[in-house]
Amino acid sequence: MEQSKLFSPTLKETPNETTVKSQQLLLRAGYIRQASTGNYAYLPLAYRVLTKLKRQLHHELAQVNAAEMMMPTLTATTETTPLQMTDIQGHQYGLGAQPNAVLTDLVKDQLNSYKKLPQVLYHIQPAFQPEMYFNGLQHHREMLQATVSAFCATTAQTEQVTRQIEKAFQYVLTTCGLTFKLVQAAQDTTALVVLTDVGTQTIAFSTESDYAATVEVATSLDLATVAATSAEPLEKIATPGVKTIADVAAFLNVTPAQTVKSMLFIADQQPVLALVQGEDEVSTTKLQRALGAQAVTLATDDVAQQFLGANFGSLGPIGLPDTVQIIADLRLKALTNVVVGANQDGYHYQHANLKRDFTPAAFADLRLVREQELSPDGEGVLKFAKGVPVATLAKLGTRYSEAQQATFLDENGRSQFLTLGTYTFDFTNLFNVLAAQWSDVQGLTWPQAIAPFDIHVIPVNVKNKAQADLAETITSMLETAGYHVLLDDRQERAGVKFADSDLIGIPMRITVGKKAEDEIVEIKLRRTGAVIEVQKSEVVANIEILLQQLTAENND
């Protein structure tokens, strides 16, 4: 490929539209351009990287007999459709609708026997979001995503397919040289999270075992440390201007562990007061799961005043109206004589006790874990890390098949609902993570497995016939040997060519310069900067050896 024909407009200056290093490099190196807020055009260099990533996933999914298809972009609208539109005839369509419902409806008449199961289908197409999403690397509303759907006869069959897809996804990430963890993300849902300091997803993982989970659902073996004592009389105390747990504990001369934090939420339009130990925080994800609610949001001060007559900082579980449900963290079972808000601004209760003064409707694990707590499997302690999720694996059971009445006959001739597993792989997130990992101060440093080209051939002076001819000859030799080569045929200064080459980040550069008449060229490794001189006749052999070494280093 001649570089003059490749649309890859590089920038000398760092763009001010983003402060994220990887995004700056992708913009400067001519990989992407922002078309509108949250929407990017992926230029030829980026498209070549994405194509390589897709090819890897295609290969792995073929090993589990997954069949590729294409889904319609526009579908019938539903309540959960992110984007909606109306055509000139008044028909409504949805853009970015949930593919599971659409696909289940498409296959239900055909997958009518256990003999046809499992059936694994996938498509790679743009997906859309109703709100801007920031993964720590890029704001976007549209992403390139692979969606794999597995229609199975039993839960066990779904589990088997899930493990196969999980391995396929992991293989792609390993090939890319990334460090990642498989984490619990929700009930029956796991995620593959690539570890990076700029990620927005916090995970908790064990130092000694494979346990890992997003911090919103992670658990630990730690127990409450406050010793049980006999109940003392309830006492209402004025606490003017005291709102935070730290301030309350200091004012009353107790530890934060002897206080209870009361947080008001609205769950499916109903008020719920969640209680955790004073030094803990409520996990909204855990609360939603414990309640079985569709939506849970933190109440505003106005809502707190409406239901409890006080603002946050003075809320508590004593004397609540029947309309407010109380749910408490498991650790509160071991506490006695605690401090709680009095539902009156500037007042708290001291020596509050369960059953005598308030009774939660239920107990559940509601708290966010903290670092150094014991791993729930008893092996090691928890550590935190930042990352970017690039894949999710969800076992959905019969939710969609029941809604669509998608049934099949089992081996006994009985009608059963199809069991569905759905798995997504986000190429957009992966591309941005790769740019963040494989880069340095000069530009990108792609490994060969995902680089847009294998080799960058640069004649220092294209007007010099010896240099131009030798560069074309070497390019032809390498392409014949099966390599993807970018030939810089531009009439630019050598400094501009070398700077652009460093920005673009192709693994290996061949410079054709003053020794062209002697058929001697320079080979330089982009990542290490190592340089060797070789004869034209030795170029292909040396390239093969060097690329093998680079691949081995990346796998390490």
C-alpha positions in Angstrom: 0.0 0.0 0.0 1.4 3.4 -1.0 1.1 5.9 1.9 0.2 8.7 -0.4 -3.0 6.8 -1.3 -3.8 6.0 2.3 -6.0 8.5 4.0 -4.1 9.0 7.3 -3.9 12.7 8.1 -1.3 13.1 10.9 -1.2 16.1 13.2 2.0 17.8 14.5 0.3 19.4 17.5 -1.6 17.6 20.3 -5.3 18.2 19.8 -7.1 20.0 22.6 -10.4 18.2 22.2 -9.3 15.5 24.6 -6.9 15.1 27.5 -6.7 11.3 27.3 -3.2 10.4 26.0 -4.3 7.4 23.9 -7.0 9.5 22.2 -4.5 12.2 21.5 -2.2 9.7 19.8 -5.0 8.2 17.7 -6.0 11.6 16.5 -2.5 12.7 15.8 -1.6 9.5 14.1 -4.6 9.7 11.7 -6.5 6.7 13.0 -9.7 8.5 14.1 -11.6 11.8 13.7 -14.5 13.0 15.7 -17.6 13.4 13.5 -19.9 14.7 16.3 -20.0 14.5 20.1 -19.5 10.9 21.0 -19.3 9.7 17.4 -16.0 8.9 15.7 -15.0 8.0 12.2 -12.4 5.2 12.1 -10.0 6.0 9.3 -8.2 3.3 7.2 -5.4 2.6 9.7 -7.9 2.1 12.5 -10.2 0.0 10.3 -7.3 -2.3 9.5 -6.7 -2.8 13.2 -10.4 -3.5 13.8 -10.5 -5.9 10.9 -7.6 -7.9 12.4 -9.4 -8.0 15.7 -12.7 -9.1 14.1 -10.8 -11.8 12.1 -9.4 -13.2 15.3 -12.8 -13.4 16.9 -14.3 -14.9 13.7 -11.7 -17.7 13.9 -12.3 -18.5 17.5 -16.1 -18.5 17.2 -15.8 -20.8 14.2 -14.2 -23.3 16.6 -17.4 -23.5 18.6 -19.6 -23.7 15.5 -21.1 -20.2 15.9 -22.7 -19.0 12.7 -22.4 -15.4 11.7 -25.4 -13.4 10.5 -26.6 -9.8 10.1 -29.3 -8.2 12.2 -31.5 -5.3 11.0 -30.5 -1.9 12.3 -34.0 -0.7 12.5 -36.6 -2.7 14.5 -40.0 -2.3 16.1 -39.8 0.1 19.1 -40.1 -1.1 22.7 -40.0 0.7 26.0 -36.2 0.0 26.2 -35.3 1.1 22.7 -32.4 3.6 23.1 -33.2 5.7 20.0 -36.5 6.0 18.2 -37.5 7.5 14.9 -40.7 7.9 12.8 -40.6 7.6 9.0 -42.6 9.9 6.6 -45.5 7.4 6.7 -45.7 7.6 10.5 -44.3 4.2 11.2 -42.1 4.0 14.3 -38.8 2.2 14.4 -36.1 1.7 17.0 -32.4 2.1 16.6 -30.2 0.0 18.9 -33.0 -2.2 20.2 -32.3 -5.2 22.4 -31.2 -7.9 19.9 -32.2 -10.8 22.2 -36.0 -10.2 21.8 -35.7 -9.7 18.1 -33.6 -12.7 17.5 -35.7 -15.0 19.8 -38.7 -14.0 17.7 -36.8 -14.9 14.5 -35.7 -18.4 15.6 -38.6 -19.6 17.7 -40.4 -21.4 14.9 -37.3 -23.2 13.7 -35.6 -24.3 16.9 -38.5 -26.6 17.8 -36.6 -29.7 18.8 -33.8 -30.5 21.3 -32.0 -32.1 18.3 -31.4 -28.7 16.9 -29.8 -27.3 20.1 -27.6 -25.6 20.9 -27.8 -23.1 18.2 -25.1 -20.3 18.4 -25.5 -17.2 16.2 -23.6 -14.0 16.2 -23.4 -10.6 14.4 -20.8 -7.8 14.4 -22.5 -4.5 13.9 -22.7 -1.0 15.5 -24.6 -0.7 18.7 -26.1 2.5 20.1 -26.6 3.9 23.5 -29.2 6.4 24.7 -26.6 8.3 26.8 -23.0 9.2 26.4 -20.6 6.6 27.8 -17.1 7.2 29.0 -14.8 4.2 29.6 -11.9 6.3 30.9 -10.5 6.5 27.3 -13.2 7.9 25.1 -16.7 9.3 25.2 -19.0 7.5 22.8 -22.6 6.7 22.0 -21.9 4.2 19.2 -19.6 1.2 19.4 -18.7 -1.7 17.2 -19.9 -4.8 19.0 -20.1 -8.5 18.5 -23.2 -10.1 20.0 -23.3 -13.8 20.4 -26.6 -15.6 21.2 -26.8 -19.2 22.3 -30.2 -20.9 22.3 -29.9 -24.0 24.4 -32.1 -26.9 25.8 -30.9 -26.8 29.4 -29.1 -24.7 31.9 -26.2 -27.2 31.8 -26.0 -26.8 28.0 -26.0 -23.0 28.4 -23.2 -23.3 31.0 -21.1 -25.4 28.6 -21.6 -22.9 25.7 -20.8 -20.0 28.0 -17.4 -21.6 28.9 -16.6 -22.0 25.2 -17.4 -18.4 24.3 -15.5 -17.2 27.4 -12.4 -19.0 26.1 -12.9 -17.6 22.7 -13.0 -14.0 24.0 -10.1 -14.6 26.3 -8.0 -16.0 23.5 -8.4 -12.7 21.5 -7.4 -10.6 24.5 -4.4 -12.8 25.2 -3.3 -12.5 21.6 -3.4 -8.7 22.0 -1.0 -9.0 24.9 -3.5 -7.6 27.5 -3.8 -8.2 31.2 -7.4 -8.9 32.1 -9.6 -10.6 34.7 -12.9 -12.5 34.5 -15.1 -10.8 37.1 -18.6 -11.3 38.5 -20.6 -8.4 37.3 -24.2 -9.3 38.3 -26.3 -12.3 39.0 -25.5 -14.9 36.3 -23.3 -12.3 34.5 -19.6 -12.1 34.2 -17.3 -9.6 32.4 -13.9 -9.5 31.0 -12.2 -6.4 32.3 -8.8 -5.2 30.9 -6.7 -3.8 33.7 -5.6 -0.2 33.1 -5.1 2.8 35.4 -7.3 5.0 33.3 -10.3 2.7 33.4 -13.5 3.7 35.1 -14.5 0.3 36.3 -13.2 -0.7 39.8 -12.8 -4.4 40.5 -11.9 -6.3 43.6 -9.8 -9.4 43.3 -8.2 -11.9 45.7 -4.4 -11.9 46.1 -4.4 -15.7 46.3 -7.2 -17.1 44.2 -9.2 -16.5 41.0 -12.0 -14.6 42.8 -12.7 -11.3 41.1 -15.8 -9.1 41.0 -16.8 -5.6 40.2 -16.7 -3.5 43.4 -20.5 -3.0 43.2 -21.1 -6.8 43.7 -17.9 -8.0 45.5 -18.3 -9.7 48.9 -15.8 -10.4 51.7 -15.6 -12.6 54.8 -15.1 -9.6 57.2 -17.5 -9.5 60.1 -18.7 -6.6 62.3 -16.1 -5.8 65.0 -18.4 -4.2 67.6 -18.9 -6.6 70.6 -22.5 -7.3 71.7 -23.5 -5.6 74.9 -26.8 -5.3 76.9 -29.3 -2.8 75.5 -29.2 0.6 77.1 -32.2 3.1 77.1 -32.8 4.9 73.9 -31.7 8.5 74.1 -32.5 11.4 71.7 -29.6 13.9 71.6 -29.3 17.3 69.9 -26.5 17.3 67.3 -26.6 20.8 65.8 -24.8 21.1 62.5 -23.6 17.5 62.6 -24.3 15.6 59.4 -21.5 13.2 58.4 -20.7 10.0 60.1 -17.3 11.2 61.1 -18.8 14.4 62.7 -21.5 12.4 64.5 -18.9 9.9 65.9 -16.7 12.7 67.1 -19.5 14.7 68.6 -20.9 11.7 70.6 -17.4 10.3 71.3 -18.0 6.9 69.6 -16.4 5.1 66.7 -17.9 5.2 63.2 -18.5 1.4 63.7 -21.0 2.2 66.4 -23.1 4.3 64.0 -25.6 3.3 61.4 -25.8 5.1 58.0 -29.4 5.5 56.7 -29.7 6.1 53.0 -33.1 6.7 51.3 -33.7 5.2 47.9 -36.6 5.0 45.5 -37.0 1.5 44.2 -39.6 1.1 41.5 -41.3 4.3 42.7 -41.4 3.1 46.4 -39.3 4.5 49.2 -36.7 2.2 50.8 -34.4 3.0 53.7 -31.1 1.1 53.4 -29.0 0.7 56.5 -25.3 0.0 56.7 -22.6 0.3 59.4 -21.4 3.9 59.6 -18.1 3.4 58.0 -19.6 1.5 55.0 -21.2 2.6 51.8 -24.4 1.2 50.2 -24.0 -0.7 46.9 -26.9 0.3 44.7 -26.4 -2.8 42.6 -26.6 -5.1 45.7 -29.6 -3.2 47.0 -31.4 -3.5 43.6 -30.7 -7.3 43.6 -31.9 -7.7 47.2 -35.1 -5.9 46.4 -35.7 -7.6 43.0 -36.3 -4.1 41.7 -36.1 -2.9 38.1 -34.7 0.5 39.0 -33.1 2.0 42.2 -32.1 5.6 42.6 -30.9 7.7 45.5 -33.6 10.0 46.8 -33.1 13.7 46.7 -33.3 16.0 49.8 -36.8 17.0 48.8 -37.9 13.4 48.6 -36.3 12.7 52.0 -38.2 15.6 53.5 -41.4 14.3 51.9 -41.2 10.8 53.4 -39.1 11.2 56.5 -39.3 14.9 57.4 -35.6 15.4 57.5 -32.5 15.8 55.2 -29.7 13.4 54.6 -27.4 13.3 57.7 -30.3 13.1 60.1 -32.3 10.2 58.6 -32.9 7.1 60.6 -35.0 3.9 60.9 -37.0 4.7 64.1 -40.7 5.7 63.8 -41.0 5.4 60.1 -44.4 5.4 58.3 -45.5 2.0 56.9 -44.9 3.2 53.4 -41.1 3.2 53.9 -39.5 -0.3 53.8 -36.3 -0.9 55.8 -33.6 -3.2 54.5 -30.4 -3.6 56.5 -26.9 -4.9 55.8 -26.0 -8.3 57.3 -23.4 -6.7 59.6 -26.0 -4.8 61.5 -27.2 -8.1 63.1 -24.2 -8.1 65.4 -24.6 -4.5 66.5 -26.2 -3.1 69.7 -26.5 0.4 71.2 -25.9 2.2 67.9 -26.3 5.8 66.8 -29.0 6.5 64.2 -30.5 9.7 62.8 -33.8 10.8 64.5 -35.5 12.0 61.3 -35.3 15.5 62.6 -32.6 17.8 61.4 -30.0 18.4 64.1 -30.9 15.3 66.2 -29.8 11.7 66.6 -30.7 8.7 68.7 -28.1 7.0 70.8 -28.3 3.4 72.1 -30.7 2.3 69.3 -31.3 -1.5 69.0 -32.8 -3.9 66.6 -36.3 -5.3 67.3 -36.8 -3.0 70.3 -36.5 0.3 68.3 -36.7 -0.7 64.7 -37.2 -3.9 62.6 -35.9 -4.2 59.1 -38.1 -6.1 56.6 -35.0 -8.0 55.4 -31.3 -8.4 55.9 -28.9 -8.7 52.9 -25.4 -7.9 51.8 -25.6 -4.3 50.9 -22.2 -2.8 51.6 -19.3 -2.0 49.3 -16.2 -4.0 50.2 -12.9 -2.4 51.2 -9.3 -3.3 50.3 -7.5 -5.8 52.6 -10.7 -7.5 53.7 -10.7 -11.3 53.5 -11.6 -12.8 50.1 -15.0 -14.5 50.3 -13.4 -17.9 49.4 -11.1 -17.5 52.4 -8.0 -17.3 50.2 -6.0 -14.1 50.4 -7.3 -10.6 50.8 -9.0 -8.2 48.4 -7.2 -5.7 46.3 -8.7 -3.1 44.0 -7.8 -2.3 40.4 -9.1 -0.1 37.6 -10.1 -1.4 34.3 -12.2 -1.2 31.1 -14.9 -3.9 30.5 -14.5 -5.3 26.9 -16.9 -8.3 27.1 -19.9 -9.6 29.1 -21.3 -13.1 29.4 -24.9 -13.3 30.6 -27.0 -16.4 31.2 -30.5 -15.1 30.8 -32.4 -18.3 31.4 -35.9 -18.4 29.8 -36.8 -14.7 30.3 -37.0 -14.0 26.5 -38.3 -17.3 25.4 -41.2 -17.1 27.9 -42.1 -13.6 26.7 -41.9 -14.8 23.0 -43.4 -18.2 23.7 -40.3 -19.8 22.1 -40.6 -23.5 22.9 -39.1 -26.8 21.8 -39.8 -30.5 22.4 -37.3 -32.2 24.7 -36.2 -35.9 24.3 -39.4 -37.0 26.2 -41.7 -35.0 23.8 -42.5 -32.4 26.4 -42.7 -28.7 25.6 -39.9 -26.6 27.2 -38.8 -23.0 26.9 -35.5 -22.2 25.2 -32.7 -21.2 27.5 -30.7 -18.2 26.3 -27.1 -17.1 26.8 -26.0 -13.8 25.4 -22.4 -12.6 25.1 -21.1 -9.3 23.9 -17.6 -8.3 22.8 -16.9 -4.5 22.5 -14.4 -3.8 19.7 -14.5 -0.1 20.3 -13.5 -0.4 24.0 -10.9 -2.9 23.0 -9.4 -0.7 20.3 -9.1 2.2 22.8 -7.6 0.0 25.5 -5.0 -1.3 23.0 -4.0 2.2 22.0 -3.5 3.1 25.7 -1.3 0.0 26.4 0.7 -0.1 23.2 2.1 3.4 23.0 4.9 5.6 24.2 5.8 9.3 24.1 6.5 9.1 20.3 3.3 7.4 19.3 1.7 4.0 19.0 3.6 0.7 19.3 1.3 -2.0 18.0 2.2 -5.7 18.3 2.3 -7.4 14.9 -0.9 -9.4 15.6 -3.0 -6.3 15.5 -0.9 -3.7 13.7 -2.4 -2.1 10.6 0.7 -3.2 8.6 3.6 -5.5 9.4 6.4 -3.3 8.0 6.9 0.4 7.1 9.3 0.9 4.2 10.6 4.5 4.0 12.9 5.7 1.2 14.6 8.8 2.6 14.4 10.6 -0.8 11.9 9.4 -3.3 13.5 11.6 -6.0 16.7 9.5 -5.7 16.2 6.7 -8.2 18.3 4.2 -6.4 16.4 4.7 -3.2 13.0 4.6 -4.8 13.8 1.5 -6.9 15.2 -0.4 -3.9 12.3 0.6 -1.7 9.8 -0.7 -4.3 11.8 -3.9 -4.9 11.9 -4.7 -1.1 8.2 -3.9 -0.8 7.5 -6.4 -3.6 9.7 -9.0 -2.0 8.0 -8.7 1.4 4.5 -8.7 0.0 5.3 -11.8 -2.0 6.5 -13.4 1.3 3.0 -12.6 2.7 3.6 -9.5 4.7 1.5 -6.4 4.7 3.7 -3.4 3.8 3.1 0.3 3.9 5.4 2.2 1.4 6.0 5.8 2.2 6.1 7.3 -1.3 5.4 10.8 -0.2 7.7 13.7 -1.1 8.3 14.8 2.4 11.4 15.5 4.5 13.0 12.5 6.2 12.2 14.0 9.6 8.5 14.2 8.8 8.5 10.6 7.5 10.2 9.2 10.6 8.0 11.2 13.0 4.9 10.0 11.2 6.2 6.4 11.3 6.7 6.6 15.0 3.2 8.0 15.5 1.5 5.3 13.3 3.4 2.6 15.3 4.0 -0.2 12.7 6.2 -2.8 14.4 9.1 -2.6 12.0 10.6 0.1 9.8 12.9 -0.4 6.9 14.8 2.8 5.9 16.3 3.0 2.4 18.9 5.7 2.5 22.4 6.6 1.3 23.6 3.0 1.1 20.8 2.1 -1.5 23.4 1.8 -4.3 25.1 -0.9 -2.3 21.7 -2.5 -1.6 22.1 -2.0 2.1 19.0 -1.0 4.2 18.4 -0.3 7.9 15.8 -2.3 9.9 14.5 -0.7 13.1 12.2 -2.1 15.7 9.6 0.4 16.7 9.2 -0.6 20.3 12.8 -1.2 21.3 14.6 1.1 18.9 17.0 -1.6 18.0 18.7 -1.1 14.6 20.5 -3.5 12.2 21.8 -3.1 8.7 21.3 -5.8 6.1 21.7 -6.6 2.5 18.6 -6.6 0.2 19.0 -10.4 -0.2 18.8 -10.9 3.6 15.8 -8.6 4.3 13.1 -11.3 4.2 15.0 -13.8 6.3 15.9 -11.1 8.9 12.3 -9.8 9.0 11.0 -13.3 9.7 13.4 -13.8 12.6 12.7 -10.4 14.1 8.9 -10.7 13.9 9.1 -14.1 15.6 11.1 -12.6 18.4 8.6 -9.7 18.7 5.7 -12.2 18.9 7.4 -14.2 21.6 8.1 -11.0 23.6 4.4 -9.9 23.3 3.2 -13.3 24.5 5.5 -13.1 27.5 
